[in-house]
């Protein structure tokens, strides 16, 4: 099967050796995505804005691979402060209210930049 990859220009993609998203057959995996744009954190201190930005980035990557949010079957949210769950959840709900994929939210000690509050992974299946 062919592998189709999407890169977003993250400063870590070439250093670590990964792509933002990959499609193999009908399956799409989106790597952990944070609120980074041009090496700067978007929405510093704002859990809702960071989550929205990340989901916009993920949506664009899915489109580039011939998918859409309705193809998403799983999301994983890694957050640095679980007490902000309502802000993370509000943004997630705006994108997935009708899709309702399985979802996980777990608190982690830290992300790659201390200003980042959330990182999201997505799995999609295109039927």
MOPAC internal coordinates of N, CA, C and O (Angstrom, degrees):
PM7 1SCF
backbone

  N    0.0000 0     0.00 0     0.00 0    0    0    0
  C    1.4563 1     0.00 0     0.00 0    1    0    0
  C    1.5192 1   109.80 1     0.00 0    2    1    0
  O    1.2310 1   121.45 1   -34.08 1    3    2    1
  N    1.3088 1   114.84 1   145.92 1    3    2    1
  C    1.4554 1   120.50 1   176.97 1    5    3    2
  C    1.5151 1   110.85 1   -74.49 1    6    5    3
  O    1.2310 1   121.45 1   -29.43 1    7    6    5
  N    1.3163 1   114.83 1   150.57 1    7    6    5
  C    1.4598 1   121.36 1   173.70 1    9    7    6
  C    1.5273 1   107.04 1  -113.95 1   10    9    7
  O    1.2310 1   121.10 1   -53.61 1   11   10    9
  N    1.3189 1   115.50 1   126.39 1   11   10    9
  C    1.4543 1   120.83 1   176.22 1   13   11   10
  C    1.5191 1   107.15 1  -114.69 1   14   13   11
  O    1.2310 1   120.92 1   -51.41 1   15   14   13
  N    1.3269 1   115.84 1   128.59 1   15   14   13
  C    1.4650 1   120.51 1  -174.76 1   17   15   14
  C    1.5257 1   111.07 1  -116.11 1   18   17   15
  O    1.2310 1   121.46 1   -27.93 1   19   18   17
  N    1.3350 1   114.81 1   152.07 1   19   18   17
  C    1.4632 1   122.89 1   173.70 1   21   19   18
  C    1.5221 1   107.35 1  -121.96 1   22   21   19
  O    1.2310 1   121.04 1   -47.13 1   23   22   21
  N    1.3161 1   115.62 1   132.87 1   23   22   21
  C    1.4652 1   122.45 1   175.24 1   25   23   22
  C    1.5214 1   107.94 1  -116.41 1   26   25   23
  O    1.2310 1   120.10 1   -36.18 1   27   26   25
  N    1.3300 1   117.41 1   143.82 1   27   26   25
  C    1.4664 1   120.54 1  -178.73 1   29   27   26
  C    1.5192 1   112.91 1  -114.70 1   30   29   27
  O    1.2310 1   120.21 1  -177.78 1   31   30   29
  N    1.3143 1   117.20 1     2.22 1   31   30   29
  C    1.4588 1   119.04 1   179.34 1   33   31   30
  C    1.5077 1   113.98 1    84.55 1   34   33   31
  O    1.2310 1   120.18 1  -166.62 1   35   34   33
  N    1.3110 1   117.26 1    13.38 1   35   34   33
  C    1.4603 1   120.01 1   176.22 1   37   35   34
  C    1.5243 1   108.69 1   -57.65 1   38   37   35
  O    1.2310 1   120.37 1   -39.30 1   39   38   37
  N    1.3327 1   116.91 1   140.70 1   39   38   37
  C    1.4634 1   118.34 1   179.59 1   41   39   38
  C    1.5262 1   112.74 1   -64.55 1   42   41   39
  O    1.2310 1   120.14 1   162.79 1   43   42   41
  N    1.3261 1   117.35 1   -17.21 1   43   42   41
  C    1.4592 1   120.73 1  -177.19 1   45   43   42
  C    1.5260 1   113.05 1   -91.28 1   46   45   43
  O    1.2310 1   119.86 1   162.26 1   47   46   45
  N    1.3502 1   117.87 1   -17.74 1   47   46   45
  C    1.4665 1   119.76 1  -177.40 1   49   47   46
  C    1.5356 1   112.43 1   -56.19 1   50   49   47
  O    1.2310 1   118.97 1   127.25 1   51   50   49
  N    1.3301 1   119.56 1   -52.75 1   51   50   49
  C    1.4691 1   118.40 1  -178.36 1   53   51   50
  C    1.5329 1   113.30 1   -73.70 1   54   53   51
  O    1.2310 1   120.19 1   150.21 1   55   54   53
  N    1.3134 1   117.25 1   -29.79 1   55   54   53
  C    1.4636 1   120.63 1  -178.15 1   57   55   54
  C    1.5246 1   110.73 1   -70.78 1   58   57   55
  O    1.2310 1   120.90 1   133.20 1   59   58   57
  N    1.3346 1   115.88 1   -46.80 1   59   58   57
  C    1.4559 1   121.26 1  -176.89 1   61   59   58
  C    1.5328 1   110.86 1   -85.12 1   62   61   59
  O    1.2310 1   120.53 1   154.79 1   63   62   61
  N    1.3317 1   116.59 1   -25.21 1   63   62   61
  C    1.4557 1   120.78 1   179.15 1   65   63   62
  C    1.5149 1   113.13 1    84.30 1   66   65   63
  O    1.2310 1   120.05 1  -122.53 1   67   66   65
  N    1.3298 1   117.52 1    57.47 1   67   66   65
  C    1.4592 1   120.94 1   178.38 1   69   67   66
  C    1.5218 1   109.76 1  -145.67 1   70   69   67
  O    1.2310 1   121.11 1   -11.55 1   71   70   69
  N    1.3192 1   115.49 1   168.45 1   71   70   69
  C    1.4623 1   121.30 1   174.87 1   73   71   70
  C    1.5228 1   108.18 1  -115.61 1   74   73   71
  O    1.2310 1   120.65 1   -14.96 1   75   74   73
  N    1.3104 1   116.37 1   165.04 1   75   74   73
  C    1.4674 1   120.72 1   179.31 1   77   75   74
  C    1.5222 1   110.48 1   -67.82 1   78   77   75
  O    1.2310 1   120.99 1   135.35 1   79   78   77
  N    1.3397 1   115.71 1   -44.65 1   79   78   77
  C    1.4561 1   120.06 1  -177.82 1   81   79   78
  C    1.5212 1   109.38 1  -148.40 1   82   81   79
  O    1.2310 1   121.43 1   -25.75 1   83   82   81
  N    1.3235 1   114.87 1   154.25 1   83   82   81
  C    1.4583 1   120.93 1   179.27 1   85   83   82
  C    1.5186 1   108.92 1  -140.82 1   86   85   83
  O    1.2310 1   121.57 1   -39.65 1   87   86   85
  N    1.3307 1   114.60 1   140.35 1   87   86   85
  C    1.4677 1   120.12 1   175.54 1   89   87   86
  C    1.5165 1   108.19 1  -117.92 1   90   89   87
  O    1.2310 1   121.32 1   -51.13 1   91   90   89
  N    1.3203 1   115.08 1   128.87 1   91   90   89
  C    1.4523 1   123.23 1   173.92 1   93   91   90
  C    1.5201 1   105.94 1  -129.56 1   94   93   91
  O    1.2310 1   120.61 1   -69.25 1   95   94   93
  N    1.3235 1   116.44 1   110.75 1   95   94   93
  C    1.4585 1   120.31 1  -175.61 1   97   95   94
  C    1.5200 1   110.39 1    63.94 1   98   97   95
  O    1.2310 1   120.81 1    52.75 1   99   98   97
  N    1.3197 1   116.06 1  -127.25 1   99   98   97
  C    1.4683 1   119.83 1  -178.92 1  101   99   98
  C    1.5261 1   112.99 1   -94.13 1  102  101   99
  O    1.2310 1   120.49 1  -176.32 1  103  102  101
  N    1.3192 1   116.66 1     3.68 1  103  102  101
  C    1.4715 1   121.94 1  -175.53 1  105  103  102
  C    1.5251 1   110.88 1  -104.44 1  106  105  103
  O    1.2310 1   120.78 1   -44.06 1  107  106  105
  N    1.3312 1   116.11 1   135.94 1  107  106  105
  C    1.4651 1   123.19 1   176.31 1  109  107  106
  C    1.5161 1   108.58 1  -125.81 1  110  109  107
  O    1.2310 1   121.26 1   -48.15 1  111  110  109
  N    1.3085 1   115.19 1   131.85 1  111  110  109
  C    1.4620 1   122.11 1   174.96 1  113  111  110
  C    1.5246 1   107.34 1  -118.16 1  114  113  111
  O    1.2310 1   120.73 1   -50.27 1  115  114  113
  N    1.3249 1   116.21 1   129.73 1  115  114  113
  C    1.4607 1   121.19 1   176.80 1  117  115  114
  C    1.5230 1   107.94 1  -111.20 1  118  117  115
  O    1.2310 1   121.27 1   -55.46 1  119  118  117
  N    1.3289 1   115.18 1   124.54 1  119  118  117
  C    1.4656 1   121.48 1  -178.34 1  121  119  118
  C    1.5205 1   110.65 1   -63.98 1  122  121  119
  O    1.2310 1   121.33 1   -16.99 1  123  122  121
  N    1.3213 1   115.06 1   163.01 1  123  122  121
  C    1.4523 1   120.47 1   174.34 1  125  123  122
  C    1.5213 1   109.53 1   -51.00 1  126  125  123
  O    1.2310 1   120.83 1   -57.32 1  127  126  125
  N    1.3238 1   116.02 1   122.68 1  127  126  125
  C    1.4579 1   122.58 1  -174.08 1  129  127  126
  C    1.5160 1   109.13 1  -118.18 1  130  129  127
  O    1.2310 1   120.75 1   -47.25 1  131  130  129
  N    1.3185 1   116.17 1   132.75 1  131  130  129
  C    1.4647 1   121.61 1   179.90 1  133  131  130
  C    1.5233 1   109.88 1  -117.36 1  134  133  131
  O    1.2310 1   120.90 1    -2.94 1  135  134  133
  N    1.3076 1   115.89 1   177.06 1  135  134  133
  C    1.4661 1   122.58 1  -177.93 1  137  135  134
  C    1.5325 1   110.41 1   -87.96 1  138  137  135
  O    1.2310 1   121.04 1  -117.64 1  139  138  137
  N    1.3303 1   115.61 1    62.36 1  139  138  137
  C    1.4675 1   121.25 1   178.51 1  141  139  138
  C    1.5177 1   109.39 1  -112.87 1  142  141  139
  O    1.2310 1   120.97 1   -44.81 1  143  142  141
  N    1.3310 1   115.76 1   135.19 1  143  142  141
  C    1.4636 1   121.34 1   174.45 1  145  143  142
  C    1.5209 1   107.03 1  -141.06 1  146  145  143
  O    1.2310 1   121.19 1   -57.10 1  147  146  145
  N    1.3272 1   115.33 1   122.90 1  147  146  145
  C    1.4734 1   120.57 1  -179.53 1  149  147  146
  C    1.5269 1   111.15 1    53.02 1  150  149  147
  O    1.2310 1   120.80 1  -136.12 1  151  150  149
  N    1.3124 1   116.08 1    43.88 1  151  150  149
  C    1.4732 1   124.29 1   177.88 1  153  151  150
  C    1.5226 1   113.96 1    66.07 1  154  153  151
  O    1.2310 1   119.89 1  -163.32 1  155  154  153
  N    1.3222 1   117.82 1    16.68 1  155  154  153
  C    1.4620 1   122.31 1   177.58 1  157  155  154
  C    1.5204 1   109.53 1  -121.13 1  158  157  155
  O    1.2310 1   120.42 1   -33.38 1  159  158  157
  N    1.3230 1   116.80 1   146.62 1  159  158  157
  C    1.4636 1   121.72 1   177.69 1  161  159  158
  C    1.5295 1   109.06 1   -79.30 1  162  161  159
  O    1.2310 1   121.04 1   -49.29 1  163  162  161
  N    1.3243 1   115.61 1   130.71 1  163  162  161
  C    1.4634 1   122.46 1   177.01 1  165  163  162
  C    1.5266 1   108.13 1   -92.97 1  166  165  163
  O    1.2310 1   120.12 1   -43.27 1  167  166  165
  N    1.3205 1   117.38 1   136.73 1  167  166  165
  C    1.4606 1   121.12 1   175.06 1  169  167  166
  C    1.5158 1   114.17 1    69.50 1  170  169  167
  O    1.2310 1   120.36 1  -138.20 1  171  170  169
  N    1.3106 1   116.91 1    41.80 1  171  170  169
  C    1.4694 1   120.68 1  -179.41 1  173  171  170
  C    1.5320 1   109.61 1   -52.94 1  174  173  171
  O    1.2310 1   121.01 1   -52.98 1  175  174  173
  N    1.3288 1   115.67 1   127.02 1  175  174  173
  C    1.4610 1   121.17 1   177.80 1  177  175  174
  C    1.5172 1   115.05 1    78.82 1  178  177  175
  O    1.2310 1   119.71 1  -177.03 1  179  178  177
  N    1.3427 1   118.15 1     2.97 1  179  178  177
  C    1.4572 1   121.06 1  -175.09 1  181  179  178
  C    1.5321 1   109.71 1  -122.23 1  182  181  179
  O    1.2310 1   120.64 1   -79.18 1  183  182  181
  N    1.3115 1   116.39 1   100.82 1  183  182  181
  C    1.4607 1   122.32 1  -176.10 1  185  183  182
  C    1.5257 1   111.74 1   -60.62 1  186  185  183
  O    1.2310 1   120.06 1   137.66 1  187  186  185
  N    1.3164 1   117.49 1   -42.34 1  187  186  185
  C    1.4625 1   122.28 1  -179.40 1  189  187  186
  C    1.5252 1   110.87 1   -63.19 1  190  189  187
  O    1.2310 1   120.20 1   130.65 1  191  190  189
  N    1.3174 1   117.23 1   -49.35 1  191  190  189
  C    1.4754 1   121.01 1  -178.13 1  193  191  190
  C    1.5205 1   111.62 1   -65.20 1  194  193  191
  O    1.2310 1   119.74 1   140.06 1  195  194  193
  N    1.3145 1   118.10 1   -39.94 1  195  194  193
  C    1.4565 1   119.65 1   177.73 1  197  195  194
  C    1.5266 1   110.29 1   -62.47 1  198  197  195
  O    1.2310 1   120.25 1   137.42 1  199  198  197
  N    1.3109 1   117.13 1   -42.58 1  199  198  197
  C    1.4593 1   120.75 1  -179.34 1  201  199  198
  C    1.5218 1   110.95 1   -64.44 1  202  201  199
  O    1.2310 1   119.99 1   135.49 1  203  202  201
  N    1.3197 1   117.62 1   -44.51 1  203  202  201
  C    1.4701 1   121.39 1   177.92 1  205  203  202
  C    1.5278 1   110.99 1   -60.11 1  206  205  203
  O    1.2310 1   120.41 1   134.66 1  207  206  205
  N    1.3279 1   116.83 1   -45.34 1  207  206  205
  C    1.4666 1   120.49 1  -179.81 1  209  207  206
  C    1.5310 1   110.48 1   -60.67 1  210  209  207
  O    1.2310 1   120.66 1   135.16 1  211  210  209
  N    1.3240 1   116.35 1   -44.84 1  211  210  209
  C    1.4648 1   120.94 1   179.66 1  213  211  210
  C    1.5306 1   110.47 1   -60.72 1  214  213  211
  O    1.2310 1   120.11 1   133.88 1  215  214  213
  N    1.3089 1   117.39 1   -46.12 1  215  214  213
  C    1.4569 1   120.31 1  -178.41 1  217  215  214
  C    1.5222 1   111.75 1   -66.50 1  218  217  215
  O    1.2310 1   119.83 1   148.13 1  219  218  217
  N    1.3228 1   117.93 1   -31.87 1  219  218  217
  C    1.4714 1   120.63 1   173.53 1  221  219  218
  C    1.5275 1   110.25 1   -65.07 1  222  221  219
  O    1.2310 1   120.47 1   137.71 1  223  222  221
  N    1.3213 1   116.71 1   -42.29 1  223  222  221
  C    1.4651 1   121.61 1   178.24 1  225  223  222
  C    1.5250 1   110.44 1   -62.67 1  226  225  223
  O    1.2310 1   120.68 1   135.61 1  227  226  225
  N    1.3159 1   116.31 1   -44.39 1  227  226  225
  C    1.4650 1   121.41 1   179.06 1  229  227  226
  C    1.5296 1   110.62 1   -64.13 1  230  229  227
  O    1.2310 1   120.51 1   136.74 1  231  230  229
  N    1.3236 1   116.64 1   -43.26 1  231  230  229
  C    1.4618 1   120.53 1   179.22 1  233  231  230
  C    1.5246 1   110.73 1   -59.15 1  234  233  231
  O    1.2310 1   120.22 1   137.63 1  235  234  233
  N    1.3169 1   117.18 1   -42.37 1  235  234  233
  C    1.4628 1   121.45 1   179.21 1  237  235  234
  C    1.5306 1   110.62 1   -64.24 1  238  237  235
  O    1.2310 1   120.07 1   136.41 1  239  238  237
  N    1.3277 1   117.47 1   -43.59 1  239  238  237
  C    1.4647 1   121.08 1   178.90 1  241  239  238
  C    1.5327 1   110.08 1   -61.62 1  242  241  239
  O    1.2310 1   120.11 1   137.57 1  243  242  241
  N    1.3245 1   117.39 1   -42.43 1  243  242  241
  C    1.4659 1   120.84 1   178.06 1  245  243  242
  C    1.5194 1   110.67 1   -60.95 1  246  245  243
  O    1.2310 1   120.27 1   136.28 1  247  246  245
  N    1.3219 1   117.09 1   -43.72 1  247  246  245
  C    1.4721 1   120.95 1   179.51 1  249  247  246
  C    1.5217 1   110.97 1   -60.09 1  250  249  247
  O    1.2310 1   120.79 1   138.31 1  251  250  249
  N    1.3268 1   116.09 1   -41.69 1  251  250  249
  C    1.4623 1   119.76 1   179.74 1  253  251  250
  C    1.5214 1   112.06 1   -63.11 1  254  253  251
  O    1.2310 1   120.61 1   158.77 1  255  254  253
  N    1.3203 1   116.44 1   -21.23 1  255  254  253
  C    1.4599 1   121.43 1   179.62 1  257  255  254
  C    1.5283 1   112.32 1  -102.99 1  258  257  255
  O    1.2310 1   120.49 1  -168.23 1  259  258  257
  N    1.3319 1   116.68 1    11.77 1  259  258  257
  C    1.4573 1   121.23 1   176.97 1  261  259  258
  C    1.5106 1   114.90 1    79.90 1  262  261  259
  O    1.2310 1   120.41 1  -154.98 1  263  262  261
  N    1.3192 1   116.83 1    25.02 1  263  262  261
  C    1.4642 1   121.55 1  -179.24 1  265  263  262
  C    1.5195 1   110.34 1  -124.91 1  266  265  263
  O    1.2310 1   121.39 1    -4.35 1  267  266  265
  N    1.3098 1   114.95 1   175.65 1  267  266  265
  C    1.4628 1   120.99 1   175.72 1  269  267  266
  C    1.5270 1   109.12 1  -142.84 1  270  269  267
  O    1.2310 1   120.94 1    -6.25 1  271  270  269
  N    1.3023 1   115.81 1   173.75 1  271  270  269
  C    1.4681 1   119.36 1  -177.30 1  273  271  270
  C    1.5223 1   112.14 1   -58.54 1  274  273  271
  O    1.2310 1   119.94 1   148.94 1  275  274  273
  N    1.3137 1   117.71 1   -31.06 1  275  274  273
  C    1.4695 1   119.97 1  -179.51 1  277  275  274
  C    1.5308 1   112.43 1   -66.95 1  278  277  275
  O    1.2310 1   119.90 1   167.51 1  279  278  277
  N    1.3347 1   117.79 1   -12.49 1  279  278  277
  C    1.4631 1   121.89 1   176.67 1  281  279  278
  C    1.5260 1   112.45 1   -86.85 1  282  281  279
  O    1.2310 1   120.11 1   172.42 1  283  282  281
  N    1.3246 1   117.40 1    -7.58 1  283  282  281
  C    1.4626 1   121.53 1  -177.18 1  285  283  282
  C    1.5219 1   109.90 1   -72.47 1  286  285  283
  O    1.2310 1   121.37 1   -48.30 1  287  286  285
  N    1.3423 1   114.99 1   131.70 1  287  286  285
  C    1.4655 1   120.43 1   178.91 1  289  287  286
  C    1.5235 1   112.45 1  -113.19 1  290  289  287
  O    1.2310 1   119.78 1   164.06 1  291  290  289
  N    1.3466 1   118.03 1   -15.94 1  291  290  289
  C    1.4669 1   121.08 1  -179.85 1  293  291  290
  C    1.5190 1   109.70 1  -152.42 1  294  293  291
  O    1.2310 1   121.64 1   -39.92 1  295  294  293
  N    1.3439 1   114.47 1   140.08 1  295  294  293
  C    1.4682 1   120.76 1   168.51 1  297  295  294
  C    1.5255 1   107.82 1  -127.13 1  298  297  295
  O    1.2310 1   121.60 1   -33.22 1  299  298  297
  N    1.3291 1   114.54 1   146.78 1  299  298  297
  C    1.4726 1   121.12 1   173.76 1  301  299  298
  C    1.5203 1   107.23 1  -127.71 1  302  301  299
  O    1.2310 1   121.06 1   -54.48 1  303  302  301
  N    1.3109 1   115.57 1   125.52 1  303  302  301
  C    1.4614 1   121.14 1   179.66 1  305  303  302
  C    1.5221 1   109.06 1  -114.50 1  306  305  303
  O    1.2310 1   121.45 1   -56.98 1  307  306  305
  N    1.3107 1   114.82 1   123.02 1  307  306  305
  C    1.4612 1   121.79 1   177.12 1  309  307  306
  C    1.5241 1   106.04 1  -107.86 1  310  309  307
  O    1.2310 1   120.46 1   -64.55 1  311  310  309
  N    1.3245 1   116.74 1   115.45 1  311  310  309
  C    1.4578 1   121.24 1  -173.47 1  313  311  310
  C    1.5283 1   110.20 1  -120.33 1  314  313  311
  O    1.2310 1   121.08 1   -30.84 1  315  314  313
  N    1.3134 1   115.53 1   149.16 1  315  314  313
  C    1.4648 1   119.36 1  -178.59 1  317  315  314
  C    1.5260 1   112.59 1   -90.63 1  318  317  315
  O    1.2310 1   120.12 1   169.57 1  319  318  317
  N    1.3455 1   117.37 1   -10.43 1  319  318  317
  C    1.4621 1   121.12 1   178.72 1  321  319  318
  C    1.5208 1   108.43 1  -147.73 1  322  321  319
  O    1.2310 1   120.47 1   -82.83 1  323  322  321
  N    1.3104 1   116.71 1    97.17 1  323  322  321
  C    1.4637 1   122.10 1  -175.87 1  325  323  322
  C    1.5258 1   112.17 1   -63.31 1  326  325  323
  O    1.2310 1   119.81 1   160.88 1  327  326  325
  N    1.3382 1   117.98 1   -19.12 1  327  326  325
  C    1.4670 1   119.78 1   178.36 1  329  327  326
  C    1.5352 1   111.21 1   -66.36 1  330  329  327
  O    1.2310 1   119.94 1   165.90 1  331  330  329
  N    1.3237 1   117.73 1   -14.10 1  331  330  329
  C    1.4656 1   122.15 1   177.47 1  333  331  330
  C    1.5298 1   111.68 1   -92.94 1  334  333  331
  O    1.2310 1   120.38 1  -162.70 1  335  334  333
  N    1.3274 1   116.89 1    17.30 1  335  334  333
  C    1.4587 1   121.63 1  -173.86 1  337  335  334
  C    1.5231 1   113.31 1   -55.64 1  338  337  335
  O    1.2310 1   120.10 1   145.81 1  339  338  337
  N    1.3256 1   117.42 1   -34.19 1  339  338  337
  C    1.4624 1   119.55 1  -178.38 1  341  339  338
  C    1.5190 1   111.91 1   -66.14 1  342  341  339
  O    1.2310 1   119.97 1   140.95 1  343  342  341
  N    1.3309 1   117.66 1   -39.05 1  343  342  341
  C    1.4720 1   120.87 1   178.21 1  345  343  342
  C    1.5284 1   110.42 1   -68.13 1  346  345  343
  O    1.2310 1   120.41 1   135.99 1  347  346  345
  N    1.3435 1   116.82 1   -44.01 1  347  346  345
  C    1.4641 1   120.15 1   176.60 1  349  347  346
  C    1.5293 1   109.29 1   -61.42 1  350  349  347
  O    1.2310 1   121.01 1   132.74 1  351  350  349
  N    1.3308 1   115.67 1   -47.26 1  351  350  349
  C    1.4561 1   121.49 1  -177.68 1  353  351  350
  C    1.5163 1   113.41 1   -64.17 1  354  353  351
  O    1.2310 1   120.15 1   143.56 1  355  354  353
  N    1.3252 1   117.33 1   -36.44 1  355  354  353
  C    1.4686 1   120.53 1   179.02 1  357  355  354
  C    1.5179 1   110.26 1   -60.56 1  358  357  355
  O    1.2310 1   120.18 1   131.55 1  359  358  357
  N    1.3284 1   117.27 1   -48.45 1  359  358  357
  C    1.4630 1   120.83 1  -179.89 1  361  359  358
  C    1.5318 1   110.28 1   -65.05 1  362  361  359
  O    1.2310 1   120.48 1   135.86 1  363  362  361
  N    1.3238 1   116.68 1   -44.14 1  363  362  361
  C    1.4733 1   120.96 1   178.81 1  365  363  362
  C    1.5266 1   109.42 1   -58.40 1  366  365  363
  O    1.2310 1   120.45 1   136.08 1  367  366  365
  N    1.3121 1   116.74 1   -43.92 1  367  366  365
  C    1.4601 1   121.20 1   179.78 1  369  367  366
  C    1.5177 1   113.31 1   -63.45 1  370  369  367
  O    1.2310 1   120.06 1   146.12 1  371  370  369
  N    1.3169 1   117.49 1   -33.88 1  371  370  369
  C    1.4603 1   120.70 1   178.15 1  373  371  370
  C    1.5276 1   111.23 1   -63.98 1  374  373  371
  O    1.2310 1   120.17 1   147.89 1  375  374  373
  N    1.3063 1   117.27 1   -32.11 1  375  374  373
  C    1.4641 1   121.52 1  -179.54 1  377  375  374
  C    1.5272 1   112.52 1   -90.64 1  378  377  375
  O    1.2310 1   119.85 1   149.41 1  379  378  377
  N    1.3286 1   117.88 1   -30.59 1  379  378  377
  C    1.4546 1   120.68 1  -170.74 1  381  379  378
  C    1.5255 1   115.09 1  -121.84 1  382  381  379
  O    1.2310 1   119.84 1  -168.42 1  383  382  381
  N    1.3123 1   117.91 1    11.58 1  383  382  381
  C    1.4681 1   121.07 1  -177.68 1  385  383  382
  C    1.5250 1   111.85 1   -53.06 1  386  385  383
  O    1.2310 1   120.02 1   136.59 1  387  386  385
  N    1.3266 1   117.57 1   -43.41 1  387  386  385
  C    1.4614 1   120.87 1  -177.68 1  389  387  386
  C    1.5220 1   112.83 1   -88.56 1  390  389  387
  O    1.2310 1   119.83 1   157.77 1  391  390  389
  N    1.3264 1   117.92 1   -22.23 1  391  390  389
  C    1.4661 1   122.95 1  -178.23 1  393  391  390
  C    1.5244 1   110.33 1   -81.01 1  394  393  391
  O    1.2310 1   120.70 1   135.42 1  395  394  393
  N    1.2994 1   116.26 1   -44.58 1  395  394  393
  C    1.4626 1   125.09 1  -179.93 1  397  395  394
  C    1.5354 1   113.75 1    49.09 1  398  397  395
  O    1.2310 1   120.47 1  -119.81 1  399  398  397
  N    1.3488 1   116.71 1    60.19 1  399  398  397
  C    1.4615 1   118.66 1   173.86 1  401  399  398
  C    1.5233 1   109.73 1   -71.30 1  402  401  399
  O    1.2310 1   120.24 1   -13.33 1  403  402  401
  N    1.3214 1   117.15 1   166.67 1  403  402  401
  C    1.4538 1   117.80 1   170.95 1  405  403  402
  C    1.5240 1   106.48 1   -67.35 1  406  405  403
  O    1.2310 1   120.50 1   -34.40 1  407  406  405
  N    1.3155 1   116.65 1   145.60 1  407  406  405
  C    1.4673 1   120.02 1  -174.84 1  409  407  406
  C    1.5177 1   110.22 1  -142.44 1  410  409  407
  O    1.2310 1   121.90 1   -34.49 1  411  410  409
  N    1.3095 1   113.97 1   145.51 1  411  410  409
  C    1.4536 1   121.51 1   177.13 1  413  411  410
  C    1.5170 1   108.05 1  -129.54 1  414  413  411
  O    1.2310 1   120.45 1   -42.62 1  415  414  413
  N    1.3342 1   116.75 1   137.38 1  415  414  413
  C    1.4623 1   122.02 1   172.87 1  417  415  414
  C    1.5171 1   106.86 1  -129.45 1  418  417  415
  O    1.2310 1   120.64 1   -58.58 1  419  418  417
  N    1.3204 1   116.38 1   121.42 1  419  418  417
  C    1.4560 1   120.76 1   178.94 1  421  419  418
  C    1.5274 1   109.52 1  -131.31 1  422  421  419
  O    1.2310 1   121.34 1   -33.02 1  423  422  421
  N    1.3191 1   115.04 1   146.98 1  423  422  421
  C    1.4597 1   119.71 1   176.06 1  425  423  422
  C    1.5262 1   109.31 1   -86.06 1  426  425  423
  O    1.2310 1   121.82 1   -44.80 1  427  426  425
  N    1.3255 1   114.13 1   135.20 1  427  426  425
  C    1.4616 1   121.11 1   177.02 1  429  427  426
  C    1.5255 1   108.86 1  -119.96 1  430  429  427
  O    1.2310 1   120.97 1   -19.66 1  431  430  429
  N    1.3063 1   115.75 1   160.34 1  431  430  429
  C    1.4610 1   120.70 1  -177.60 1  433  431  430
  C    1.5279 1   112.31 1   -64.87 1  434  433  431
  O    1.2310 1   120.63 1   136.67 1  435  434  433
  N    1.3392 1   116.40 1   -43.33 1  435  434  433
  C    1.4673 1   119.88 1  -177.20 1  437  435  434
  C    1.5141 1   110.11 1  -162.85 1  438  437  435
  O    1.2310 1   121.21 1   -19.83 1  439  438  437
  N    1.3265 1   115.29 1   160.17 1  439  438  437
  C    1.4573 1   122.54 1   170.96 1  441  439  438
  C    1.5253 1   107.53 1  -112.93 1  442  441  439
  O    1.2310 1   119.94 1    -0.42 1  443  442  441
  N    1.3315 1   117.71 1   179.58 1  443  442  441
  C    1.4624 1   121.65 1  -171.02 1  445  443  442
  C    1.5383 1   113.75 1   -63.32 1  446  445  443
  O    1.2310 1   120.41 1   154.10 1  447  446  445
  N    1.3207 1   116.81 1   -25.90 1  447  446  445
  C    1.4721 1   122.37 1   175.57 1  449  447  446
  C    1.5252 1   106.55 1  -125.66 1  450  449  447
  O    1.2310 1   119.36 1   -49.62 1  451  450  449
  N    1.3205 1   118.83 1   130.38 1  451  450  449
  C    1.4708 1   120.15 1  -175.95 1  453  451  450
  C    1.5241 1   114.68 1   -63.00 1  454  453  451
  O    1.2310 1   119.45 1   165.23 1  455  454  453
  N    1.3209 1   118.66 1   -14.77 1  455  454  453
  C    1.4676 1   121.82 1   178.08 1  457  455  454
  C    1.5229 1   112.49 1   -83.59 1  458  457  455
  O    1.2310 1   120.70 1   167.78 1  459  458  457
  N    1.3383 1   116.27 1   -12.22 1  459  458  457
  C    1.4631 1   120.52 1   179.00 1  461  459  458
  C    1.5192 1   109.46 1   -80.85 1  462  461  459
  O    1.2310 1   120.86 1   -47.10 1  463  462  461
  N    1.3323 1   115.97 1   132.90 1  463  462  461
  C    1.4567 1   122.19 1  -177.36 1  465  463  462
  C    1.5204 1   112.84 1  -103.87 1  466  465  463
  O    1.2310 1   120.36 1   160.24 1  467  466  465
  N    1.3332 1   116.91 1   -19.76 1  467  466  465
  C    1.4605 1   121.03 1  -173.93 1  469  467  466
  C    1.5172 1   110.67 1  -153.09 1  470  469  467
  O    1.2310 1   121.50 1   -32.83 1  471  470  469
  N    1.3227 1   114.73 1   147.17 1  471  470  469
  C    1.4685 1   123.26 1   172.35 1  473  471  470
  C    1.5254 1   106.12 1  -134.56 1  474  473  471
  O    1.2310 1   120.50 1   -43.64 1  475  474  473
  N    1.3444 1   116.65 1   136.36 1  475  474  473
  C    1.4628 1   120.76 1  -175.31 1  477  475  474
  C    1.5260 1   110.31 1  -125.95 1  478  477  475
  O    1.2310 1   120.93 1   -44.67 1  479  478  477
  N    1.3456 1   115.82 1   135.33 1  479  478  477
  C    1.4550 1   123.99 1   170.64 1  481  479  478
  C    1.5249 1   108.08 1  -111.34 1  482  481  479
  O    1.2310 1   120.85 1   -29.55 1  483  482  481
  N    1.3372 1   115.98 1   150.45 1  483  482  481
  C    1.4579 1   120.85 1  -179.51 1  485  483  482
  C    1.5245 1   109.89 1  -137.66 1  486  485  483
  O    1.2310 1   120.88 1   -36.14 1  487  486  485
  N    1.3111 1   115.92 1   143.86 1  487  486  485
  C    1.4631 1   123.41 1   170.38 1  489  487  486
  C    1.5111 1   107.96 1  -120.65 1  490  489  487
  O    1.2310 1   120.78 1   -43.87 1  491  490  489
  N    1.3359 1   116.11 1   136.13 1  491  490  489
  C    1.4552 1   120.78 1   178.83 1  493  491  490
  C    1.5256 1   109.61 1  -135.06 1  494  493  491
  O    1.2310 1   121.20 1   -27.61 1  495  494  493
  N    1.3142 1   115.31 1   152.39 1  495  494  493
  C    1.4593 1   122.06 1   174.26 1  497  495  494
  C    1.5221 1   106.76 1  -128.94 1  498  497  495
  O    1.2310 1   121.32 1   -55.36 1  499  498  497
  N    1.3314 1   115.08 1   124.64 1  499  498  497
  C    1.4661 1   120.94 1  -179.17 1  501  499  498
  C    1.5235 1   107.59 1   -98.05 1  502  501  499
  O    1.2310 1   120.70 1   -64.00 1  503  502  501
  N    1.3107 1   116.26 1   116.00 1  503  502  501
  C    1.4775 1   120.32 1  -178.64 1  505  503  502
  C    1.5059 1   110.83 1   -97.32 1  506  505  503
  O    1.2310 1   120.10 1   180.00 1  507  506  505

